[in-house]
Amino acid sequence: MRDILALGRARLEDYQDAAYARLYLERLGRVLAAEREGGAAANGEHATTREAARYLALWMAFDDIVRVADLKSRASRFARVRREVKAEEEDVVAIVDHFKPGVAEFAALLPRTLADRLLRWDRARVARGRDAFALPLKIRADTAFGLTLLRLLAAMKGLRRRGSRFAQEQAMIERWLAAVEAGARRHPSLGFELAACGRLVKGYGATNERGKANLLHVIDHLASAANFATDTQRADAVRQARVAALADEAGTALDQTLLRHGAPPRPVQAQPIRWVGARPGRPEARAGAHDAGA
């Protein structure tokens, strides 16, 4: 397990700082202690801790605009691009990065109060029928000006700890780890399956938010549900829910699995309906408005 821990620690020290890497090890120490209390680590395998170590490192290094700017402005990235396009030493390679950060990305680095105010403003825009605010950017990473912009943004990782998203992510991570620890104390397979649910948190944007919502729903309604005769059955239900969530992005399979095990389906997420006004002499616009209303 030391190789995984070393990789996770190096990743998080690079992502934030040494203190953040120590937090990673402290969290895994709690999982290991719970696993030992449950008797699963007597053979030295530490399966639950090993699984948690993998997904905890990925989750703690969540993507944000600071991380993206950092990765896109590294020398290793420029070298990789030159290899991919098979550029000769004398060739000039231009790299244009396209960004379209929205309100959520900017709010992530702001304190909670300011972030909530900015998000409410954007939701009000959408409610009035306007598009969510986004700022299209086209940056030449191969120029001094473009590279300086990226490096300045990458240097803002000190703001990450004070941002609203950092606090939200840490709170959700603690909820997941608390479930893993409790499960590991109860039964080895339950702790392992809950640790493996960290795989649901992946991607970015809507995909990432959906994965975290699925994970927390499974924790809240299956991990400690009283309608299972044994912890083995509970662990199997968690495994089935995880497999269903990964197999079906729409979540239909997950909802069916939850219902089959006596848990409520995921709550329906509100989606805005936009009405498209028709212009005179534009039959296709009238058809589009009719379809939207339907």
RODO-2510 file (C-alpha; in nm, 4 decimals, decimal comma):
residues 294
     n   res          X          Y          Z
     1     m     0,0000     0,0000     0,0000
     2     r     0,2965     0,2339     0,0439
     3     d     0,3316     0,2900    -0,3306
     4     i    -0,0293     0,4135    -0,3555
     5     l     0,0146     0,6381    -0,0513
     6     a     0,3355     0,7847    -0,1928
     7     l     0,1671     0,8638    -0,5245
     8     g    -0,1341     1,0182    -0,3520
     9     r     0,0800     1,2292    -0,1227
    10     a     0,2942     1,3563    -0,4123
    11     r    -0,0155     1,4389    -0,6157
    12     l    -0,1734     1,6452    -0,3384
    13     e     0,1467     1,8235    -0,2437
    14     d     0,1778     1,9273    -0,6074
    15     y    -0,1920     2,0196    -0,6182
    16     q    -0,1936     2,2342    -0,3031
    17     d     0,0816     2,2060    -0,0415
    18     a     0,2473     1,9769     0,2138
    19     a    -0,0249     2,0392     0,4734
    20     y    -0,2900     1,9175     0,2289
    21     a    -0,0843     1,6043     0,1626
    22     r    -0,0623     1,5404     0,5383
    23     l    -0,4411     1,5706     0,5622
    24     y    -0,4637     1,2947     0,3005
    25     l    -0,2493     1,0640     0,5139
    26     e    -0,4395     1,1538     0,8316
    27     r    -0,7698     1,0679     0,6670
    28     l    -0,6388     0,7338     0,5483
    29     g    -0,5047     0,6685     0,8983
    30     r    -0,8611     0,6901     1,0259
    31     v    -0,9810     0,4442     0,7613
    32     l    -0,6977     0,2041     0,8452
    33     a    -0,7786     0,2229     1,2169
    34     a    -1,1447     0,1466     1,1450
    35     e    -1,0462    -0,1430     0,9212
    36     r    -0,8300    -0,2874     1,1960
    37     e    -1,1131    -0,2500     1,4473
    38     g    -1,3354    -0,4491     1,2132
    39     g    -1,0759    -0,7249     1,1947
    40     a    -1,0363    -0,7046     0,8172
    41     a    -0,6702    -0,6019     0,8252
    42     a    -0,5495    -0,8986     1,0268
    43     n    -0,4094    -1,0617     0,7126
    44     g    -0,2247    -0,7445     0,6121
    45     e    -0,4209    -0,6824     0,2915
    46     h    -0,5902    -0,3547     0,3970
    47     a    -0,8282    -0,3723     0,0979
    48     t    -1,0596    -0,0958     0,2188
    49     t    -0,7766     0,1468     0,2961
    50     r    -0,6103     0,0755    -0,0362
    51     e    -0,9333     0,1414    -0,2261
    52     a    -1,0006     0,4588    -0,0282
    53     a    -0,6437     0,5805    -0,0891
    54     r    -0,6905     0,5652    -0,4642
    55     y    -1,0163     0,7571    -0,4874
    56     l    -0,9453     0,9967    -0,2016
    57     a    -0,6360     1,1287    -0,3803
    58     l    -0,8374     1,1870    -0,6966
    59     w    -1,1242     1,3564    -0,5156
    60     m    -0,9037     1,5826    -0,3044
    61     a    -0,7317     1,6989    -0,6244
    62     f    -1,0596     1,8090    -0,7840
    63     d    -1,0389     2,0085    -1,1051
    64     d    -1,0925     2,3832    -1,0953
    65     i    -0,9775     2,6761    -1,3085
    66     v    -0,6562     2,7051    -1,1069
    67     r    -0,5680     2,3398    -1,1672
    68     v    -0,6506     2,3625    -1,5382
    69     a    -0,4313     2,6691    -1,5801
    70     d    -0,1480     2,4981    -1,3945
    71     l    -0,1586     2,1850    -1,6102
    72     k    -0,1883     2,3785    -1,9361
    73     s     0,1146     2,5968    -1,8612
    74     r     0,3644     2,3278    -1,7645
    75     a     0,6756     2,2621    -1,9699
    76     s     0,5875     1,8922    -1,9855
    77     r     0,2638     1,9816    -2,1627
    78     f     0,4447     2,1773    -2,4361
    79     a     0,6887     1,8905    -2,4833
    80     r     0,4003     1,6431    -2,5117
    81     v     0,2227     1,8572    -2,7722
    82     r     0,5370     1,8780    -2,9833
    83     r     0,5705     1,4991    -2,9691
    84     e     0,2072     1,4489    -3,0637
    85     v     0,2292     1,6709    -3,3736
    86     k     0,5733     1,5281    -3,4596
    87     a     0,7303     1,8759    -3,4682
    88     e     1,0944     1,9072    -3,5641
    89     e     1,3318     2,1141    -3,3534
    90     e     1,3119     2,4128    -3,5894
    91     d     0,9305     2,4006    -3,6207
    92     v     0,7159     2,6647    -3,4546
    93     v     0,4107     2,5198    -3,2793
    94     a     0,1211     2,7487    -3,1878
    95     i    -0,1070     2,6357    -2,9038
    96     v    -0,4459     2,8014    -2,8647
    97     d    -0,6476     2,7099    -2,5547
    98     h    -1,0210     2,7722    -2,5511
    99     f    -1,1899     2,8349    -2,2161
   100     k    -1,5477     2,9156    -2,1273
   101     p    -1,5632     2,9548    -1,7488
   102     g    -1,9036     3,0216    -1,6012
   103     v    -2,0269     3,1703    -1,2776
   104     a    -1,9741     2,8425    -1,0903
   105     e    -1,6025     2,8427    -1,1753
   106     f    -1,5541     3,2013    -1,0569
   107     a    -1,7690     3,1512    -0,7467
   108     a    -1,5635     2,8474    -0,6479
   109     l    -1,2736     3,0715    -0,5441
   110     l    -1,4880     3,3202    -0,3525
   111     p    -1,5971     3,3010     0,0113
   112     r    -1,9356     3,1391     0,0712
   113     t    -2,1323     3,4629     0,1109
   114     l    -2,0022     3,6196    -0,2090
   115     a    -2,0274     3,2912    -0,3987
   116     d    -2,3936     3,2438    -0,3021
   117     r    -2,4751     3,5978    -0,4112
   118     l    -2,3091     3,5459    -0,7488
   119     l    -2,4821     3,2114    -0,8033
   120     r    -2,8221     3,3616    -0,7171
   121     w    -2,7612     3,6334    -0,9746
   122     d    -2,6849     3,3730    -1,2425
   123     r    -2,9900     3,1635    -1,1512
   124     a    -3,2057     3,4749    -1,1818
   125     r    -3,0656     3,5325    -1,5325
   126     v    -3,1593     3,1787    -1,6337
   127     a    -3,5055     3,2157    -1,4779
   128     r    -3,5606     3,5231    -1,6993
   129     g    -3,4869     3,3126    -2,0063
   130     r    -3,1268     3,4162    -2,0613
   131     d    -2,8284     3,1867    -2,1006
   132     a    -2,6133     3,1160    -1,7975
   133     f    -2,3249     3,3610    -1,7873
   134     a    -2,0005     3,2362    -1,9389
   135     l    -1,6839     3,4116    -2,0479
   136     p    -1,5392     3,2690    -2,3721
   137     l    -1,1619     3,3030    -2,3755
   138     k    -0,9041     3,2168    -2,6377
   139     i    -0,5499     3,2187    -2,4995
   140     r    -0,2307     3,1608    -2,6974
   141     a    -0,0385     2,9492    -2,4490
   142     d     0,2729     2,9603    -2,6685
   143     t     0,3085     3,3391    -2,6324
   144     a     0,4635     3,5272    -2,3424
   145     f     0,1370     3,7108    -2,2724
   146     g    -0,0782     3,3975    -2,2811
   147     l     0,1631     3,1942    -2,0716
   148     t     0,1860     3,4749    -1,8148
   149     l    -0,1930     3,4805    -1,7812
   150     l    -0,2024     3,1056    -1,7234
   151     r     0,0786     3,1155    -1,4682
   152     l    -0,0869     3,4029    -1,2798
   153     l    -0,4078     3,2024    -1,2603
   154     a    -0,2172     2,8909    -1,1529
   155     a    -0,0510     3,0948    -0,8758
   156     m    -0,3931     3,1633    -0,7217
   157     k    -0,4128     2,8221    -0,5565
   158     g    -0,3658     2,9944    -0,2220
   159     l    -0,7228     3,1229    -0,2663
   160     r    -0,8527     2,7700    -0,3040
   161     r    -0,8676     2,7028     0,0707
   162     r    -1,0771     3,0174     0,1237
   163     g    -1,3145     2,9378    -0,1604
   164     s    -1,6685     2,8058    -0,1305
   165     r    -1,6062     2,4977    -0,3428
   166     f    -1,3114     2,3841    -0,1335
   167     a    -1,5300     2,3853     0,1769
   168     q    -1,8087     2,1996    -0,0027
   169     e    -1,5742     1,9339    -0,1396
   170     q    -1,4124     1,8751     0,2009
   171     a    -1,7535     1,8392     0,3672
   172     m    -1,8627     1,5778     0,1133
   173     i    -1,5325     1,3928     0,1416
   174     e    -1,5780     1,3726     0,5186
   175     r    -1,9303     1,2333     0,4764
   176     w    -1,7993     0,9619     0,2467
   177     l    -1,5051     0,8752     0,4723
   178     a    -1,7297     0,8631     0,7798
   179     a    -1,9487     0,6075     0,6006
   180     v    -1,6414     0,4070     0,4975
   181     e    -1,5088     0,4036     0,8549
   182     a    -1,8448     0,3016     1,0006
   183     g    -1,8861     0,0320     0,7365
   184     a    -1,5360    -0,1036     0,7907
   185     r    -1,6008    -0,1371     1,1632
   186     r    -1,9225    -0,3286     1,0963
   187     h    -1,8096    -0,5655     0,8192
   188     p    -1,5037    -0,5886     0,5881
   189     s    -1,7074    -0,6120     0,2662
   190     l    -1,9269    -0,3160     0,3590
   191     g    -1,6263    -0,0915     0,4199
   192     f    -1,4685    -0,2019     0,0927
   193     e    -1,7821    -0,1443    -0,1164
   194     l    -1,8314     0,2016     0,0316
   195     a    -1,4674     0,2880    -0,0353
   196     a    -1,5081     0,1689    -0,3955
   197     c    -1,8018     0,4099    -0,4326
   198     g    -1,5403     0,6845    -0,4532
   199     r    -1,5175     0,5838    -0,8185
   200     l    -1,8520     0,7560    -0,8766
   201     v    -1,6839     1,0952    -0,8346
   202     k    -1,5225     1,1593    -1,1706
   203     g    -1,5118     1,4064    -1,4562
   204     y    -1,5995     1,7723    -1,4181
   205     g    -1,8996     2,0003    -1,4380
   206     a    -2,2399     1,8318    -1,4441
   207     t    -2,0855     1,4830    -1,4584
   208     n    -1,8894     1,5473    -1,1392
   209     e    -2,1900     1,6947    -0,9568
   210     r    -2,4100     1,4035    -1,0594
   211     g    -2,1520     1,1508    -0,9386
   212     k    -2,1243     1,3157    -0,5962
   213     a    -2,5036     1,3316    -0,5637
   214     n    -2,5286     0,9602    -0,6487
   215     l    -2,2591     0,8727    -0,3957
   216     l    -2,4229     1,0650    -0,1126
   217     h    -2,7637     0,9182    -0,1973
   218     v    -2,6244     0,5646    -0,1767
   219     i    -2,4553     0,6452     0,1553
   220     d    -2,7674     0,8000     0,3054
   221     h    -3,0149     0,5327     0,1951
   222     l    -2,8225     0,2053     0,1668
   223     a    -2,5113     0,2173     0,3867
   224     s    -2,7027     0,2274     0,7146
   225     a    -3,0507     0,1197     0,6085
   226     a    -3,2340    -0,1007     0,8580
   227     n    -3,4116    -0,3122     0,5973
   228     f    -3,1186    -0,5535     0,5485
   229     a    -3,0885    -0,8718     0,7526
   230     t    -2,7072    -0,8775     0,7394
   231     d    -2,4194    -0,6441     0,6620
   232     t    -2,3249    -0,8733     0,3741
   233     q    -2,6605    -0,8022     0,2114
   234     r    -2,6128    -0,4314     0,2729
   235     a    -2,2664    -0,4438     0,1121
   236     d    -2,4100    -0,6273    -0,1898
   237     a    -2,6789    -0,3613    -0,2280
   238     v    -2,4138    -0,0870    -0,2226
   239     r    -2,2128    -0,2757    -0,4865
   240     q    -2,5155    -0,3176    -0,7123
   241     a    -2,6010     0,0508    -0,6814
   242     r    -2,2444     0,1512    -0,7693
   243     v    -2,2359    -0,0762    -1,0742
   244     a    -2,5730     0,0567    -1,1911
   245     a    -2,4633     0,4189    -1,1513
   246     l    -2,1482     0,3592    -1,3553
   247     a    -2,3318     0,1675    -1,6274
   248     d    -2,6094     0,4207    -1,6907
   249     e    -2,5297     0,7907    -1,7044
   250     a    -2,8993     0,8819    -1,7053
   251     g    -2,9425     0,7135    -1,3663
   252     t    -3,2412     0,4960    -1,4590
   253     a    -3,0613     0,1757    -1,3625
   254     l    -2,9519     0,3292    -1,0331
   255     d    -3,3068     0,4347    -0,9444
   256     q    -3,4362     0,0860    -1,0218
   257     t    -3,1655    -0,0686    -0,8042
   258     l    -3,2463     0,1668    -0,5180
   259     l    -3,6167     0,0825    -0,5358
   260     r    -3,5405    -0,2885    -0,5484
   261     h    -3,3570    -0,2574    -0,2161
   262     g    -3,6263    -0,0486    -0,0492
   263     a    -3,4494     0,2873    -0,0891
   264     p    -3,6080     0,5975    -0,2451
   265     p    -3,5020     0,6972    -0,5967
   266     r    -3,2939     1,0061    -0,6474
   267     p    -3,4893     1,3331    -0,6313
   268     v    -3,5875     1,4834    -0,9644
   269     q    -3,3665     1,7760    -1,0546
   270     a    -3,5371     2,0943    -1,1705
   271     q    -3,4656     2,1852    -1,5319
   272     p    -3,5495     2,5273    -1,6790
   273     i    -3,7843     2,5419    -1,9778
   274     r    -3,7015     2,8124    -2,2287
   275     w    -3,9768     2,9500    -2,4512
   276     v    -3,8654     3,0537    -2,7981
   277     g    -4,0588     3,3424    -2,9510
   278     a    -4,1656     3,3051    -3,3138
   279     r    -4,0885     3,5708    -3,5736
   280     p    -4,3339     3,6586    -3,8513
   281     g    -4,2653     3,4570    -4,1649
   282     r    -4,0538     3,2028    -3,9761
   283     p    -4,2566     2,8794    -3,9683
   284     e    -3,9577     2,6894    -3,8398
   285     a    -3,9463     2,9211    -3,5370
   286     r    -4,3137     2,8533    -3,4667
   287     a    -4,2464     2,4798    -3,4877
   288     g    -3,9540     2,5169    -3,2534
   289     a    -4,1644     2,7063    -3,0028
   290     h    -4,4343     2,4403    -3,0230
   291     d    -4,1819     2,1634    -2,9633
   292     a    -4,0358     2,3451    -2,6648
   293     g    -4,3793     2,3880    -2,5113
   294     a    -4,4626     2,0229    -2,5700
***
